């Protein structure tokens, strides 16, 4: 796996090595000798000078804490975007707007019409909603559940399904627990699902529906790191906990999202345990993996650290005021999150 270690992670050149992908270079970098047109201009790091000094801009080790290389001014600077973990930014939002809606989903989804035609949408006020405080609280509970099944820092949580609140909360929970979230593409084959699960050392898989569960079941013997599969689709709302058994006798729990959230209490994982884990997490630590399509061989994993994500969010937040007025903004999530 590889990760560029600057805030301005743009178009990377890739070097393939031992099944991993190393990010090098930066498509957004600008020499510091460029004079800003105004006080708000973005001035990125002088990469040519850093390279001449022997600086390294990639890693293939998902456990290291990468050095943050800030820009001289603007969105990538220490003033505008100080290094932090993505869940620190999340906590700030929850404290500032605890009662504001954070996530909406049309659930339960209305049945399709005759011959599979689209059903009319239910009224907005009937959609299931999480406020920022509820989003934060449930993500922390899920983070403790991730720890409860034995997930160590730098291991992973796979997410296999279309966009849903549980996808967001599962990803944030992995980050909070010091693990990495790993999106599996909706089109991945059984073999690719097993490869990504093993390659990322995933202990937890959060899965949408029966067709995706079937892929894990088909390759369960080839996924020795997996401890629990969590189902979040509507069809699994009443799922009774099950135990799947591999050929070697080892077990994998199969639970729904609601049951998964009780694992921390069952195993005695407290808020203090999560807080202690988070003391070990730094902005330069990897928190996510995006895999290539794998069309020319096994997929290559690209590491994203906390600072990469915070920088991207900071850049987006600088742009939004150009398009949004004051008040409650809305974002429609439709591009599969495994691609982000």
DRENGU-956266 format. One record per residue: residue number from 1; x, y, z of N, C-alpha, C, O in turn. Coordinates in steps of 0.02 Angstrom, whole numbers. Atoms other than C-alpha are relative to their C-alpha. Layout:
// DRENGU-956266
  num      nu      nv      nw     cau     cav     caw      cu      cv      cw      ou      ov      ow
  NUM       X       Y       Z       X       Y       Z       X       Y       Z       X       Y       Z
...
END
This chain:
// DRENGU-956266
  num      nu      nv      nw     cau     cav     caw      cu      cv      cw      ou      ov      ow
    1      42     -59       0       0       0       0      44      62       0     100      59      26
    2     -41     -60       1      62     176     -29     -41      60      17    -102      61       7
    3      35     -61     -17      19     348      30      46      59     -11     103      60      12
    4     -37     -62       4      76     520     -21      -7      36      67     -59      32      99
    5       3     -26     -68     120     616     136      -5      75       4      10     104      56
    6      12     -72      -5      80     796      91     -74      13       6    -115     -31      -8
    7      70     -19      -4     -81     888     121     -30       3     -70     -89     -13     -79
    8      26     -11      68     -99     923     -65       7     -63     -41      48     -65     -86
    9      -6      64      36    -126     746    -127     -41       4     -64    -102      -4     -63
   10      34      -8      64    -167     771    -310      11     -60     -43       1    -117     -21
   11     -10      56      47    -126     667    -463      67     -32      15     119      -1       4
   12     -62      33     -20       3     541    -403      28     -44     -55      -9     -74     -94
   13     -33      51      40     130     443    -502       6     -62      43      18     -56     104
   14       0      60     -41     128     262    -447      57     -46     -19      74     -55     -77
   15     -54      50       8     268     137    -422     -24     -64      32     -38     -65      92
   16      25      63     -27     213     -43    -402      57     -41      28     110     -48      -3
   17     -52      38     -34     311    -149    -279     -31     -51      46     -68     -33      92
   18      22      54     -45     272    -317    -200     -75      -1      11     -98     -16      66
   19      73       1      -6      86    -302    -234     -29      62      33     -90      65      44
   20      24     -61     -31      75    -131    -154       9      58     -50      46      52     -99
   21      -7     -59      42      58      41    -232      29      56      41       4      71      95
   22     -32     -55     -36     172     183    -179     -18      65     -35      -8      71     -96
   23      15     -64      29     113     361    -207      61      45       2      94      49      54
   24     -58     -45       1     248     483    -261     -16      61     -42     -51      56     -92
   25      12     -61      37     246     661    -319     -66      32      18    -102       6      60
   26      62     -35     -17     102     783    -316     -21      46     -56      16      91     -76
   27      24     -40      56      -3     856    -454     -21      69      19     -31     111     -24
   28      24     -65     -21     -55    1005    -348      56      44      27      43     101      47
   29     -54     -38     -32     116    1062    -288      21      60     -43      18      58    -104
   30     -25     -60      34     183    1235    -330      62      23      38      63      19      99
   31     -60     -22     -35     356    1304    -292     -15      61      44     -56     103      26
   32      13     -56     -46     361    1425    -146      25      66     -27       9     119       0
   33     -24     -63      29     450    1551    -255     -55      38     -37     -46      97     -53
   34      55     -33      33     284    1589    -338     -30      52      47     -44      36     105
   35      27     -53     -42     217    1754    -273     -76      -3      -2    -105       0     -56
   36      73       2      -1      35    1744    -216     -30      63     -31      -5     118     -21
   37      34     -58      29     -83    1855    -314     -35      41      53     -44     101      45
   38      31     -36     -55    -169    1899    -152      14     -39      64      45     -92      62
   39     -17      28     -65    -160    1859      32     -32     -69      11     -11    -106      55
   40      35      63      -8    -277    1710      11      25     -54     -48      -2    -109     -50
   41     -24      48      50    -176    1624    -126      30     -61      35      58     -56      89
   42     -28      62     -26    -126    1443     -98      72      -8     -25      84      -5     -85
   43     -69      11      18      61    1413     -96      21     -66      32      23     -72      94
   44     -16      66     -25     114    1232     -80      75      -8      11     113      38      -3
   45     -70      12     -16     279    1155     -28      43       0     -62      21     -17    -117
   46     -49       0      55     434    1174    -135      28     -71      -5      77     -88      28
   47     -18      70       3     449     992    -185      69     -11     -30     105     -57      -9
   48     -66       9      29     605    1014    -291      54       7      52     103     -31      52
   49     -49      -9     -54     701    1078    -141      -3     -59      49      49     -84      70
   50       7      56     -47     630     942     -27      30     -64     -28      61    -102       8
   51     -28      60      32     678     806    -152      76       3       2     109     -47      15
   52     -73      -7      -1     855     875    -164      29     -12      70      87     -28      77
   53     -21      11     -69     863     861      26     -13     -72      22      -3     -89      81
   54      11      71     -16     815     677      18     -67     -15      31     -76     -69      60
   55      67      12     -29     633     696      72     -34     -58     -36     -24     -69     -95
   56      37      57      25     521     545      48     -74      15       2     -99      41      52
   57      70     -19       5     341     565      -9     -47     -60      -3    -104     -52     -24
   58      44      58       3     273     389       5      23     -51      52      77     -47      80
   59     -17      57     -43     269     234     113     -39     -61     -23     -93     -54     -53
   60      37      62      13     218      53      91     -16     -34      66     -38     -92      66
   61      13      27     -67     199      26     279     -61      34      30     -59      93      46
   62      62     -28     -25      22      50     341      -1      15      75     -51      37     102
   63      -2     -12     -72      80      65     522      40      63      18      38      85      76
   64     -43     -57     -16     199     213     508     -41      64       5     -96      69     -23
   65      31     -67      -3     155     393     551      39      44     -47      97      62     -34
   66     -33     -42      50     196     497     399       8      72      24     -35      99      58
   67     -12     -70     -16     272     669     421     -46      43     -42     -54      32    -102
   68      44     -46      36     151     808     375      41      55     -31      82      87       3
   69     -37     -53      34     220     929     245     -50      55     -19     -86      49     -68
   70      50     -52      13     118    1090     252      21      45     -57      79      48     -77
   71     -14     -52      49     104    1223     120      23      63      34      17      70      95
   72     -25     -62     -28     179    1394     143     -57      49      17     -50      89      63
   73      56     -45     -13      11    1483     136     -63     -31     -30     -60     -73     -75
   74      63      22      29    -172    1452     103     -26     -64      31     -11     -81      88
   75      38      56     -26    -276    1294     120      44     -56      28      21     -93      71
   76     -44      54     -23    -127    1177     147      47      23      56      90     -15      78
   77     -46     -26     -51     -42    1288     276     -20     -23      69     -76     -46      80
   78      14      19     -69     -29    1252     461     -53      46      31     -91      25      75
   79      50     -47     -27    -136    1406     495     -70     -19     -22    -116     -20      19
   80      66      16      26    -281    1356     382     -20     -73      11     -80     -88      17
   81      15      72      -5    -268    1167     402      51     -34      46      94     -71      23
   82     -47      31     -46    -175    1115     559     -10     -76       1     -66     -99      -7
   83       7      73      -1    -138     928     570     -48     -23      54     -44      -1     112
   84      47      29     -48    -279     833     654     -26     -66     -27     -16     -82     -86
   85      31      63      21    -369     667     648     -70      15     -26    -102      63      -4
   86      65     -14      30    -528     654     546     -56      -1      52    -104      36      46
   87      53       1     -50    -630     609     700       3      60      47     -45      73      83
   88      -2     -63     -37    -569     769     786     -45      51     -34     -82      87       0
   89      44     -45      38    -655     867     649     -73     -21       9    -117      22      16
   90      67      27     -11    -807     754     669     -27      22      69     -84      43      75
   91      21     -18     -67    -813     788     856     -17      74       5     -65      93      39
   92      14     -72       0    -805     976     827     -69      14     -29    -107      54      -2
   93      66     -10      31    -957     966     711     -55     -23      47    -107      10      52
   94      51      26     -46   -1053     861     839     -11      47      59     -67      54      83
   95       5     -46     -56   -1016     986     977     -33      66     -21     -70      96      17
   96      28     -64      23   -1062    1138     872     -73      -6     -19    -112      40      -7
   97      68       7      27   -1222    1068     797     -31     -67      23     -51    -106     -20
   98      22      66     -23   -1280     922     907     -70     -19     -23     -83     -78     -33
   99      69      14      16   -1464     937     861     -16       7     -75     -71      -8     -96
  100      12      -6      71   -1444     973     676       2     -67     -35      40    -111     -14
  101      -2      64      37   -1480     832     553      68      -9     -34      95      38     -64
  102     -64      16      32   -1321     747     492     -10     -50     -56      21     -44    -109
  103      11      53      49   -1383     593     398     -75     -13      -7    -111     -18      42
  104      69      19      16   -1549     555     313       2     -61     -47      45     -65     -90
  105       7      54      48   -1600     395     228     -74     -17      -7    -111     -17      42
  106      70      18      12   -1765     345     148     -10     -73      22      -1    -120     -16
  107       6      67     -30   -1800     199     263     -57      -1      50     -64      45      91
  108      -3      56      48   -1896      91     262     -20      23     -70     -65      64     -79
  109      13     -20      69   -1894     108      73     -69     -25     -21     -87     -82      -6
  110      66      23      23   -2067     102      -6       7     -54     -52      56     -55     -89
  111      -4      55      50   -2104     -53    -113      -6      27     -70     -39      78     -82
  112       5     -20      71   -2084     -40    -300     -71     -10     -25    -110     -50       2
  113      66       5      29   -2237     -20    -408      -6     -61     -45      37    -106     -43
  114      11      56      45   -2305    -139    -537      56      -5     -52      81      45     -77
  115     -52      15      49   -2178    -221    -652      66      34      17     105      51     -27
  116     -64     -26     -22   -2036    -151    -548       9      74      -9      65      99      -4
  117      -7     -72       9   -2074      32    -579      20      33      66       6       6     120
  118     -23     -35     -60   -2000     158    -458     -59      21      43    -111      43      18
  119      52     -21     -46   -2103     193    -304       7      75      14      62     102      12
  120      -5     -71     -19   -2147     372    -256      37       6      66      30     -36     110
  121     -38     -10     -61   -2032     441    -123     -46      16      59     -98      48      50
  122      40     -17     -59   -2099     450      54      16      72      21      70      97       4
  123     -12     -70     -21   -2115     625     132      64       6      40      83     -40      77
  124     -64     -11     -33   -1953     698     199      -3     -12      75      43     -40     104
  125       4       6     -73   -2015     702     378      -5     -73      23       1     -87      82
  126       4      70     -18   -2036     513     372      65     -38     -11      70     -97       5
  127     -65      31      10   -1856     478     324      33     -11      68      21      26     115
  128     -38      12     -61   -1743     403     457      58      49       4      94      59     -45
  129     -49     -54      -7   -1628     537     526      46     -13      60      25     -38     112
  130     -47      -3     -56   -1472     546     634      22      73       7      44     104     -41
  131     -29     -65     -13   -1425     712     714      76      -8       5     102     -64       6
  132     -72       4      -7   -1241     755     728      19     -35      65      68     -73      67
  133     -16      34     -63   -1243     699     910     -13     -75      -5      27    -115      20
  134      16      72       8   -1327     534     866      50     -34     -45      71     -91     -33
  135     -50      26      46   -1207     508     722      66     -13      37      97     -65      29
  136     -62       5     -39   -1059     539     839      -5     -57      51      41     -98      56
  137       8      51     -52   -1126     429     979      -1     -71     -29      32    -116      -2
  138       5      67      29   -1169     282     867      66     -21     -31      84     -80     -29
  139     -65      16      28   -1001     292     780      49     -21      55      88     -68      45
  140     -44      19     -56    -911     285     948     -19     -69      26      24    -109      43
  141      21      66     -22   -1016     136    1000      25     -54     -48      47    -107     -27
  142     -25      47      50    -971      49     837      76      -8       5     102     -62      -6
  143     -72       3      -8    -787      92     866      19     -47      58      66     -86      52
  144     -13      45     -57    -793       4    1035     -16     -72     -19      17    -119       4
  145      17      68      23    -877    -146     951      56     -27     -44      73     -86     -41
  146     -56      21      42    -735    -151     824      59     -23      44      91     -73      29
  147     -52      21     -47    -612    -158     968     -19     -64      36      25    -106      52
  148      23      57     -39    -719    -288    1057      14     -67     -35      22    -118      -2
  149     -13      62      36    -689    -417     919      74     -13     -10      94     -60     -44
  150     -72      11       3    -501    -397     936      37      38     -53      94      20     -69
  151     -33     -40      51    -461    -268     803      55      43      31      41      84      75
  152     -56     -38     -25    -289    -197     837       9      64     -41     -18      70     -96
  153     -16     -60      38    -226     -26     784      35     -21     -65      77     -66     -65
  154     -28      10      67    -180     -23     598     -31     -59     -38     -14     -69     -96
  155      37      50      38    -292    -171     554     -59      34     -34     -62      95     -36
  156      49     -30      44    -448    -145     450     -71     -24      11     -84     -75      42
  157      71      15       2    -636    -144     430     -22       7     -73     -15      60    -102
  158      24      -3      69    -709    -188     259     -73      22      -1    -112       4      42
  159      68     -24      10    -867    -102     198     -22     -18     -70       9       3    -119
  160      20      28      64    -962    -188      59     -75      12     -10    -116     -25      16
  161      69     -17      12   -1122    -107       1      -7      70     -27      42     107     -31
  162      11     -67      26   -1201      47     -72      -5      49      59     -11      29     117
  163      -2     -54     -49   -1202     213      19     -59      -5      49    -116     -13      29
  164      50       5     -53   -1295     209     185      29      31      63      90      36      69
  165     -26     -27     -63   -1282     288     358      49     -48      33      99     -26      62
  166     -45      49     -32   -1202     126     420      68      -2     -34     118     -18      -2
  167     -65      -4      35   -1066     144     286      40      57      31      98      48      48
  168     -34     -58     -30   -1023     317     352      22     -15      72      79      -2      90
  169     -16      12     -71   -1031     263     534      52     -55       7      95     -51      51
  170     -51      52      -2    -931     105     500      69      27     -16     118       8      15
  171     -65     -30      18    -794     206     416      26      44      55      85      41      73
  172     -22     -43     -55    -789     335     554      19     -40      61      67     -23      96
  173     -15      43     -58    -792     198     686      69     -33      -8     108     -36      39
  174     -66      29      12    -642     113     605      54      50      15     104      35      47
  175     -48     -54     -12    -550     278     607       9      14      74      65      22      98
  176      -3     -14     -71    -594     309     788      37     -55      39      69     -41      90
  177     -32      56     -35    -529     137     837      72     -11     -22     104     -59      -2
  178     -68       5      23    -363     166     750      10     -50     -57      66     -66     -75
  179      -3      46      57    -406      46     609      -8      39     -65     -14     100     -65
  180       9     -31      66    -423      80     422     -66     -24     -29     -83     -83     -25
  181      60      21      36    -587      80     327      20     -18     -71      60      15    -103
  182     -17      26      66    -580     -19     165     -65     -11     -39    -103     -56     -22
  183      59       8      41    -715       1      34      10     -54     -52      60     -56     -87
  184       0      52      52    -753    -150     -74     -49      21     -54    -106      39     -39
  185      43     -22      55    -824    -110    -246     -61     -45      -8     -56    -106       1
  186      60      40      11   -1002    -167    -282       8     -54     -54     -26    -105     -52
  187      -9      47      55    -938    -257    -437      56     -51      13      70     -92     -30
  188     -56      45     -14    -795    -352    -352     -22     -73      -1     -78     -90      20
  189      13      72       1    -786    -540    -378      13     -31      69      40       2     113
  190     -15      35     -62    -777    -669    -240      74       3      16      94      15      73
  191     -72       2      -9    -589    -679    -266      27      69      22      70      72      65
  192     -23     -67     -19    -566    -489    -255     -21      18      71      16      51     108
  193      23     -12     -68    -670    -481     -97      47     -34      50      67      -3      99
  194     -44      37     -45    -562    -614     -15      70      32       1     100      37      54
  195     -66     -29       4    -401    -532     -76       4      64      42      50      73      81
  196      -1     -63     -37    -445    -360      -5      -8     -11      75      23      24     115
  197      10      15     -71    -504    -435     160      66     -23      31      84       0      86
  198     -63      25     -27    -339    -527     184      56      51      -4      93      60      43
  199     -55     -48      12    -224    -394     111      -2      57      50      50      82      71
  200       8     -56     -47    -293    -261     228      -3     -23      73      -7      19     118
  201       6      29     -68    -300    -378     380     -65      24      32     -64      56      85
  202      66     -22     -25    -487    -347     405     -27     -49      52     -28    -109      40
  203      31      40     -53    -566    -410     566     -76       4      -4    -111     -41      20
  204      72     -11       4    -739    -341     529     -19      14     -73      17      50    -108
  205      29     -17      66    -843    -337     368     -71      25      12    -112     -10      42
  206      67     -30      -6    -996    -223     361     -31      -5     -69      -6      25    -117
  207      26      23      65   -1108    -288     222     -74      18      -7    -112      18      41
  208      67     -26      12   -1268    -228     141     -54     -53      -8    -106     -50      25
  209      55      45      18   -1366    -376      72      23     -71     -10      82     -87      -4
  210     -13      72       6   -1378    -563      41      49     -16     -56      89     -62     -50
  211     -44      14      56   -1289    -557    -127      73      13      18     118     -23      -5
  212     -69     -15     -21   -1135    -479     -46      23     -47      56      81     -67      58
  213     -16      49     -52   -1142    -593     105      20     -66     -33      65    -100      -8
  214     -15      63      35   -1139    -739     -18      73      -2     -22     103     -56     -22
  215     -70      -2      21    -968    -682     -80      47     -15      58      97     -49      49
  216     -42      15     -58    -895    -686      94      -7     -73      20      42    -106      36
  217      10      70     -18    -973    -855     130      38     -46     -47      66     -97     -25
  218     -34      43      49    -899    -926     -30      75      -4      12     108     -53      -7
  219     -73      -3     -10    -723    -874      24      19       3      74      73      26      91
  220     -12      -7     -72    -736    -886     213      64     -35      22     100      -9      64
  221     -61      38     -18    -598   -1017     225      63      37     -21     117      24       5
  222     -58     -38      24    -484    -896     132       7      68      33      49     108      14
  223      -2     -63     -36    -517    -752     252      12     -13      75     -33      -2     115
  224     -12      21     -69    -434    -809     414       0      56      51      -8      44     111
  225      -2     -55     -48    -422    -635     490     -70      23      21     -77      56      73
  226      68     -26     -11    -611    -604     484     -31     -30      63     -31     -91      73
  227      31      21     -63    -700    -611     653     -76       7       1    -110     -32      32
  228      72     -12      -2    -873    -541     621     -23      32     -65      13      74     -94
  229      33     -31      58    -988    -498     474     -63      34      25    -104       4      59
  230      55     -41     -24   -1113    -359     507     -45      18     -58     -22      47    -108
  231      47     -14      53   -1270    -344     401     -41      62      17     -68      68      72
  232      38     -61     -15   -1354    -174     385     -60      11     -45     -97      60     -34
  233      58     -10      43   -1485    -193     247     -66     -13      36     -68     -46      87
  234      67       6     -30   -1671    -184     285     -20     -73      11     -52     -89      61
  235      21      70      -5   -1691    -371     255      30     -35      60       9     -90      78
  236     -33      32     -57   -1578    -406     404     -18      33      67      14      20     118
  237      19     -35     -61   -1667    -297     532     -18     -49      56      -6     -34     115
  238      21      49     -50   -1734    -452     621      46     -62       1      27    -114      27
  239     -46      56       3   -1582    -563     591      21     -23      70      40      18     112
  240     -24      29     -62   -1542    -679     735      75     -15      -7      97     -38     -60
  241     -72      12       3   -1357    -693     777      14     -72     -20     -18    -119       3
  242     -20      66      23   -1274    -839     689      76      -7       8     112      42      19
  243     -72      13       0   -1102    -920     692      16     -41     -62     -12     -95     -73
  244     -23      36      59   -1018    -971     530      65     -35      17     107      -8      53
  245     -58      39     -19    -886   -1106     541      42     -16     -62      17     -40    -112
  246     -47      17      54    -732   -1124     430      18     -74       4       2    -109      52
  247     -20      70       3    -662   -1292     378      48     -19      56      49     -77      78
  248     -47      15     -53    -527   -1277     511     -31       6      70       4      -3     121
  249      35      -4     -63    -659   -1253     647      -4      70      29     -40      80      78
  250       4     -69     -25    -630   -1066     674     -67      32     -17    -100      12     -66
  251      67     -27       5    -785    -958     691      -1      73     -24      47     110     -14
  252      14     -69      20    -855    -799     615     -71      16      21    -118     -20       3
  253      67     -20     -21   -1002    -711     696     -36      36     -57      -5      74     -94
  254      43     -34      49   -1145    -652     584     -55      35      39     -97       3      69
  255      47     -39     -40   -1246    -511     662     -27      57     -42       1      74     -94
  256      23     -61      32   -1351    -363     610      30      60      35      63      54      86
  257     -31     -61     -26   -1302    -182     643     -19      12      73      23      29     114
  258      24     -13     -68   -1408    -166     800      35     -46      49      56     -24     103
  259     -34      47     -44   -1332    -322     876      74      15       5     104       8      59
  260     -71     -18       0   -1157    -268     826      15      54      52      66      52      85
  261     -10     -55     -47   -1177    -111     931       0     -22      73      21      16     116
  262       1      25     -69   -1202    -218    1087      64     -38      18      73     -56      76
  263     -58      42     -13   -1035    -309    1070      48      32      50      80      -4      89
  264     -46     -33     -47    -937    -178    1167     -21     -14      71      21     -30     114
  265      25      13     -67   -1048    -198    1319      10     -73      19      28     -89      76
  266      -9      72     -13   -1040    -388    1302      72     -17      18      84     -59      61
  267     -71      16     -10    -850    -388    1298      34      47      49      94      41      62
  268     -28     -44     -51    -827    -250    1427      46      55     -26      91      77       9
  269     -39     -55      28    -753    -117    1311     -34      65      17     -91      77      -3
  270      29     -63     -26    -783      53    1392      26      60     -40      72      55     -80
  271     -23     -62      31    -765     233    1334      73      12      15     111      36     -27
  272     -70     -12     -19    -601     241    1429      47     -42     -42     103     -20     -57
  273     -42      42      43    -532      97    1324       8      32     -69      62      32     -98
  274      -4     -34      65    -575     190    1164      43      63       5      82      77     -39
  275     -40     -60      -9    -500     350    1232      75     -16       3     115      21     -25
  276     -70      20      -4    -338     260    1272      27     -20     -68      83      -3     -86
  277     -21      18      68    -331     187    1096      12      64     -41      61      67     -79
  278      -6     -60      41    -356     360    1022      62      41      17      84      82     -24
  279     -62     -35     -18    -205     427    1116      59     -23     -44     109      12     -50
  280     -53      29      42    -100     316    1001      -5      23     -73      41      13    -112
  281      14     -17      69    -176     387     840      24      71     -16       7     118      19
  282     -28     -65      21     -84     529     751     -27      20     -69     -49     -24    -107
  283      25     -22      66    -135     636     600      35     -33     -59       6     -38    -113
  284     -36      32      55      -2     550     495     -11     -74      -7      16    -105     -53
  285      15      71       5     -69     376     527     -53     -13     -55     -98      27     -65
  286      49      19      51    -164     289     387     -67     -16      33     -70     -46      86
  287      67      14     -26    -352     281     413     -46     -28     -53    -103     -46     -37
  288      42      27      53    -418     223     245      42     -31     -55     100     -13     -64
  289     -32      31      58    -374     115      95     -49       1     -58    -106     -21     -52
  290      39       3      63    -438     138     -82      38     -47     -47      97     -37     -60
  291     -32      48      45    -403      -7    -199     -13      17     -73     -66      43     -90
  292      10      -5      72    -376       0    -385     -47     -56     -23     -64    -100      16
  293      50      48      25    -492    -102    -496      27     -70      -6     -12    -118      -5
  294     -28      67       6    -372    -247    -513      -7     -31     -69      -8     -92     -76
  295      10      26      68    -394    -262    -702      64     -31     -28      60     -70     -76
  296     -63      26      26    -209    -302    -730      36     -44      52      96     -55      47
  297     -29      40     -53    -181    -412    -577     -37      13      65     -93      39      64
  298      33     -14     -64    -221    -403    -393      -8      75      10      36     114     -11
  299       9     -71     -14    -293    -235    -337      58      28      41      87      -7      83
  300     -52     -35     -38    -166    -109    -270     -33      47      50     -78      85      33
  301      30     -41     -52    -207     -24    -106      37      66       8      98      67      12
  302     -28     -67     -11    -179     164     -85     -21      24      68     -81      30      82
  303      14     -23     -68    -166     226      94     -17      74       2      13     114     -33
  304      17     -70     -14    -249     386     151       8      11      75     -20     -26     116
  305      -5     -13     -71    -197     461     316     -51      52      22     -85      83     -19
  306      49     -47     -27    -302     571     430       9      69     -31     -39     102     -49
  307     -13     -67      25    -217     729     369     -21       8     -73     -44      61     -93
  308      24      -2      69    -254     686     187     -75      17      -2     -96      61     -39
  309      73     -10       0    -440     678     226     -19      68      27     -63     101       0
  310      15     -65     -29    -441     833     336      15      56     -51     -23     104     -57
  311     -17     -50      52    -354     931     197     -54       3     -54     -74      58     -74
  312      52       1      52    -484     875      69     -64      33      26     -95      73     -10
  313      60     -30     -29    -627     923     185       8      75       7     -38     113      -8
  314     -13     -71      -8    -546    1091     221      -6      36     -67     -34      90     -71
  315       5     -30      66    -531    1125      35     -72       6     -23     -92      56     -52
  316      71      -1      19    -713    1080       5     -37      54      39     -78      91      11
  317      34     -50     -41    -770    1189     150      16      71     -21     -25     117     -12
  318     -17     -66      26    -679    1337      74     -40      16     -62     -53      74     -77
  319      35      -9      63    -773    1310     -88     -76       7       9    -108      44     -27
  320      72       3      -8    -949    1278     -22     -34      69       6     -87      78     -23
  321      34     -64      -5    -988    1460      26     -15      34     -66     -58      77     -70
  322      14     -29      66    -980    1503    -159     -66     -24     -28     -95       8     -72
  323      60      30      28   -1131    1392    -189     -57      -6      51    -115     -15      32
  324      51      10     -52   -1223    1382     -22      -8      64      42      40      99      55
  325      13     -55     -45   -1305    1514      84       5     -23      72      26     -80      85
  326       0      18     -71   -1319    1516     272     -55     -51      14    -107     -51     -20
  327      52      48     -19   -1414    1375     354      21     -71     -12      80     -87     -12
  328     -12      72       5   -1430    1188     328      16     -19     -72     -28     -17    -116
  329     -18      23      67   -1334    1127     177     -21     -72      -8     -31    -108      41
  330      18      69      14   -1380     963      93      46     -28     -53      61       5    -103
  331     -43      35      47   -1268     839       4     -32     -67     -17     -47    -106      28
  332      28      64      22   -1338     695     -99      58     -48     -14     101     -34     -55
  333     -54      49       6   -1225     542     -85     -22     -55     -49     -66     -94     -33
  334      19      52      49   -1234     433    -242      60     -34     -32      54     -92     -52
  335     -59      35      25   -1057     398    -304      20     -51      53      28     -33     111
  336     -17      51     -50   -1011     233    -219      58      21      44     111      40      20
  337     -50     -24     -47    -913     275     -62      65     -39      -4     117     -14      16
  338     -62      39       8    -788     136    -100      47      32     -49     106      14     -51
  339     -43     -34      49    -722     250    -239      31      63      29      74      94      -3
  340     -22     -65     -27    -690     399    -124      64      -8      39      90      40      66
END
